[in-house]
């Protein structure tokens, strides 16, 4: 069941700090996310084109709403340097009510 006010926590990995920062800035500046946390130095192991690879990446933790998710996804896919960017959205079931309301307001 769709709820446009539902807060989402979205995960997205980036190949480096610069691209992660560009994405975070764009998403917040364009009011597609209320907040983006950038976690540098994670290690990702994955299979890509038949090869197992391990890379250093930055992780973005993006706070948005279901109503803004479609536009956020479109913008992220347009800006992201990967051929197949990770974007996973998880509904937030519980949290600090005032913070969740701030996310719903777009950080305003």
Buried (B, 14 or more C-beta within 10 A) or exposed (E): EEEEEBBBBBBBBBBBEEBBBBBBEBBBEEBBBBBBEBEEEEEEEEEEEEEEEEEEBBBBBBBBBBBBBEBBBEBBEEEBEBEEBBBEBEEBEEEEEEBBEBBBEBEE
